[in-house]
Amino acid sequence: MIIKNSKELATNFRKKTTLDILEAGLHAAKPKKSIEKFVKPNKIIIGKKSFNLPNSKNVYVVAFGKAADSMTKSLNLILKIKGGIIVIPKGSKNHIQAKKFQIFNSGHPLPNNVSVLAAKSIMKFLEQRKKEDIVIFLVSGGGSSLISLPAGISLNEKIRVNNLLLKSGATIQEFNCIRKHLSKIKGGMMVENLKCQAVALVMSDVENNDLSSISSGCTYYDKTTFQNSLKIIKKYNLRKKIPKRVLKRLNDGYVGKIKDTPKKPRIKNQIIATNKDCLKSMAKKAKQLGYKPKITTISGNVITESQKIIQLLPKKKNSCLIFGGETTVNVTSKGKGGRNQELVLRILKNSLKIKNDVVISSIGTDGIDGNTKDAGAIIEKSSISNNVINHYLKNNDSNSFFKKYGGLIKTGYTHTNLLDIGVLLN
């Protein structure tokens, strides 16, 4: 079981059913099947075409993201990999042990000095590749902070901007737009001067599976501009809060003093897994357990999405709503929590208005929700008052709520990342 405290949480049949459906989604998020689907011993499948892998060529791996080690492990079982670099979050125990791979455990959700060291090591590694070599990039969510090479600013200044964006409730797309224009590697710049053949296999952790947003599109290209970055700064009233050197760089780029990010792809990128894979597996499991599932996606402000979810819940018994995606939370206080725990708590609040007895759950497929060590939460509609719930929501302290009333879901690092998944069960 990926959910470590499943037995403890499954206090009744309906909760057990909900947890079983979540478990199916987590298993579908594992990279092994996706890698096997797209990678064969002599080729990689890219859309309707193939990227051939001659036996005579040296094949290397550059992997970054929350699934980097598990993706590499699966790939290493199929191909003869000569060596490479793997970058995963600090605190995430490596899933692959091999001397031929250099492994970095760097900062997430904020970059640290190891993030910079990892990025520099990757760029040096790529510069050393010969024309006849082949590099396979394995990309998953989280890479935006795991590898960081600030351009014209310090790491601390970049962290300051990241913190401001995190607290503002900026979307992942807006977040990445800023990141790319403060970086030497993001937005396709990592591969801009690559001498050898390469291909990128990508696990998507963004809505619409936008390759330019996944890990800030290091191996793709960038559709955004310095002008877009300045508009985002203005939108969230951050102009007076961000460091002066950051604002200067963005302004210099806007007037053409700094070259913008690449606008065409240098290498082929193939998405091999998405949140839909999880939702399909969950729906299949729900049917096996005798429930009629309805699937929807979530995106945007957690308050709006929590209202939408409760409205979409089927009214009939033995039905369930399965959802996936990612919400944003405007953090205004110093409590502990994450978008999944806050989403569950807000849905609980909204459920007090309906007659249905409902089980509510939501987790991050990466196993870490917000500034906690929990994956998310599960709870049944209860008699807990609106005033109590509002107190915890006001303080962005959903984790403390679930610690007191029960329901925190624990998985630890899952070594994958396909957004969030959730279930509402009638």
N, C-alpha and C positions, 0 to 999 in steps of 0.2 A: 504493500500500500504506500502510495506517495503521501497521502494525508496521514501523518504520524499519530495523531490523537483521534482517529476516526471512531474507535470503540468508545472512547470517553464522551464524544459528542453525540453519538447515535443513541440517544436516550429513549427514542420511540421509533416505530416503523417508518414514519414519514421523514424523519430526520435522516435515518439510515439510507432511505431511498435517494434523498437529496444529495447526500455525501457520495453515494455510489455513482450518481450522474456526474458530479464534479470530478470524481476519480477518473471516469472515462475520458473526460476532457483533458485532464492532465497527462494521461497516457498517450493521447493523440498528439500532444505537444512535443513528445520526445523526438529528437532529430533522426534517429536510426532509420525509420521507414522512409522518411523523406529523402535522406541521402541515398539509400538503396534504390529509390525510384528514379533518381536523376543521374546517378553515377554508376557506370559499368566498368569492368576491368580495362577496357580500351577506349572509352569515350565518356563524355558528359553530354547529357541531353539538354539542349537550349531551345525551347520552343519546339518547332518542327525540324530543327537542324541538330547536328551533332558537333561537338568540339572533340576532335580526335586526340588521343593520348598515345603517341608512339612509344614503344618499349625503350627505345634508345635515348629518350629525353629524360633529363632530370626534372622531377616534379617536386615542387615546394609548396608549403602551406603558410598563409598568413591569416590567422583567425582572431577575431575580436568581437566581444559581446558576451552576453550572459550564457549563451549556448556554445561558446567557442571551443571549449575542451570536449564536450560531448559530440559536437559535430566533427571535430578532428578525429576523435576515437572511432567513430563510425566510418569516416573516409579512409582511415588508416587500415581498416579491415578489408577494404576493396582494392586500394591502390598501393603501390610501392612508393611511399613518400620519403624523399631524401632528408628532409629537415624542414624547419620553419619556426614561426613565432606564434604563441598563443597568449591572448590577454583576456583575463576574466576578473570578476570583482574580488576585492579584498574580503576575506572571510569565506569565500567559496572554495571548498576543497577540490583540488584537481581530480578530474575523472580519467586522466590519461597520464601514465608515467612512462616516459621514454626520453632518453638522453638527447635524442636528435631534435627535440623541441625545446626552445627557450620559452619559459612560462613566466608571465608577469601577473601579479595580483594587484590591481590598481583601484583607484577611487571611484565610488558610485554612491549616490547620484551626482556628487561633485568631484571633479578631477583633483588629483594630488600630484606630488612630485614623481611618483611611479608612473602615472599616466603620461607625463612628459617624457620620461625615460623610455617607456614602451613605444611611444610614437617615434622618437628619434631612432630607436633600434630598428623599427620597421622600415623607416625611410633609408637607413644605411643598408639594411638587408636587401631592399629592392634595388638600390643603386649597384649592388654587387652582382646582381643577376646578369647572366650572359644572354645573348640573343637567342641561343638554342634552348634555354631553360623554359619551363612552364610554371607559372604561379597560380595556385587556386586560392582565392580569397573566400573565407567562410565568415559571413557577416550575420550578426544577430543584434537585437536591441540591447542598448546599454553602451554601445561603443562610443557614443558621443562624449561621454566623460571618461571612459576607460582608456582612451587614447586622446591626448591633447597636446597640441603644438601651437601655442598662441602666436599670433602675428602682430608685431608692433606694440604689444602690451605684455604685462606680466601675468603669471598664472593667478596671482592673488586678485588682480583686476578682473580677470575672466571669471573667477569664482564669485566675485562680488556681483557681476552681471547675472550669472547663473542663479544666485540666491534671490536676486530681485525678481527675475522672471518666474522662478518657482513660486514665490509668494504672491505674485500678481495674478496667477491663474491663466497665464499664457498657454496657448495650445502647443502641442509638440511641434507642429509645423512652424509656428512663430519662434519657438525656442531654437529650432534648428537653423532657421534663417539667420538669426543673430550669430549663432555659433560658427556657421560657415564663413561669415565675413570677418571673423576674429581669429581665423585659423589658417595654418599652412598646409593642412592635409584634408580638410573636409570639403564637401561639394565637388568631389572629383579630383582634387589637387593631389591626392595620394598617388594616383596612377597617371597623372598628366605626362610625366617624362619617363614612363616605363619603357625599357628597351626590349623586353621579352614578351612572349605570348602570355595571356592571362585570362581568367574567367572568374566571376564571382557568383557564389551560391548563397542565397539570402533567405533567412527566416524573418518574416515580416512581423513587426510589433507596432505598426501604424495603420490607421484607418485608410481604406482605399489602396493599401499596399503600395504606397508611393515610394519608389526606390530612392528618390532624392531625399527622403526624410529618414529612412532607416539608418541608424548610426550616422546621421548627418550626411549620408550619400558619399562617403569617402571614395568609393569605387565607381560611382555613377557620374552624374553631372548636376549642375545647379540651375534651377529655373528662377531662383530669386536674385535680387540685386541689392546693392548698398542702399538704394532708395527704399526698398521694401523694409530693410532693417530699421531705417530712421522712422518710418511710419509706425512700426511696432513700438519703438521707444516712445513715440508721441501718444499712441493709443493707450498705453498703460501709465502715462505721466511719469516716465522714468528719466526724462532729460536732465533734471537737476540732481538725480540720485546716482546715475552711473558715473564711473571715473572719467575725468577729463580726457585722458588719452584714448579711451574707448570711443567717446563721442568724436574726437578729432579724427580717428581712423575711419569711422563710418562716413564722416563728412568729406574727408579726402577721397574716399572711394566714390562717393556720390558725384564729385566734380571731376572725376577721371584721373586723379593723381595716383591712384592705386589700381592695378589691373583687377578686374572682377573675376569671379569663379568661372571655370569651364562651362560652356553652354552646349557641348556635344559629348556623348559618351566615348571614352577611349577604349574600353573593353566591354565584353558581353556580361550582362548581369541577369541571373535567373532566380526568380522567387521560387523556393521549393516547399514552403509551408506558410500557412496563414491561420488566423483566428477561426476562419470557417471550418478548417479541419477539425478543430476542437468541438465546435458547435454541432457538426454533423455526427461526430462520435457520441456526443451527449444525447442528441435526439434519438439515435439508434438505441442507446442504453435505456432511455426513458420508455421507448416502445416495448422493449424486452421486459421491462418491469411493470407493464400494463398501463402506462400513462400516455396520453395524447399530447405531444409537444408542439408548442408554437415557438418559432425562432425570431428574434429581433436583434438589432445592433444598437449599441449606445455610443454616444459621442457628444462631448461638450460639457456644459456646466452640470455639476452633480445634482443641484437642486431641481433643475428642469428635467433631467433624465430620471430622477427618482419618481417624479410625478408621472412621467410618461410610462414607466415600467408598470406601476400599479394599475394604470388605466388599461394597459394591454393584457393584463392577466385574465386568462379565460375563466369564466364563472362556473363552468361545469366541474363536478368532482372528477378525480383521476385525470386532471389536465395539469400541464405545467408550462411555464414560460421560461425558455432558455435564452440567455442573452450574452453577448460578447462585445468587446470594444474597450473604450477607455474614457473615463470622465475627467474633468478638471475640477480642482477644489481651490477656492480662493482662501488661502490661509491667513487668518487675521489674529490668531492667538498662538500660544506656545504649548498647546496640548499635544498628546501623542495620538497618532492615527495614520490613516492612509485612505486613498480614494475608495477602496473596496469596503473598508470598515465604515467609513462615513456614508457610503451609498446604502449599505444594509441598514444603518441606523435611520437614515432619512426615509427609506422605504417602510421601515417599521412604523415610523411616525405617520406616514400616509395611510398605512394599512388599518389604522385605528378608525378610519372613516368608512371602511367597507365591512360587509358581513362575513366574508370568507375567512376561515381559519387558514392561515398561510404560513409556510416555512420559507424564509428568506435567506439567500446566501449569495456571496460574491467573493472571488479570490483572484489574485494575480498569478498567472501561470508561471511567473519567475519565482514565486514563493516568498517574496518580500514585499510587503505593502507599506508604502510611506516610510516614516521614521521608526518603524517597529520591526520586530523579528517574526511577525505573524504574516500569513498569506492573505488573510481576510477573515470573514466571520459568517456564522450561521445562527439564526434565531427564529423562534416561533412567535407569531402574533401573541401578545400578552397584555396584561392589565397595567403595565408600566405607564405612568401618566405622561402626557405631553410636556408638562413642566420639567420633569426629570430628563426626558430626551432632549428638550431644548437647551437645558443647562450644558450638557455634554457637547451638543452641536455648536453652541455659541463659542465654546472654548476649543473647537477643533480637537476634541478629546475623546473620540470614539473608542480608542483602545482602552481607556480607563473604564468606559461604560461596559465593554464586553468582558473586561477582567472582573468586574463586580457582578455582572449578571450572567456571565458564561457565554461561550460561543466562538471564542477565538480559534481559528483553524491554523494548524502548524504543519508545515511541510519542510521548512529549511530551504536552502537554495536548491532549485529543481534542475539547474543547468539547461534551462530553455527559456523562451520568452515569446509568447504569441498573444500578447495583450491580456485582458481580464476576461473571466468567464463567470457566469452566475446562473442561479436557478430560483424560480419562485414556484412552489409546489402547493397545489390545492389539496 
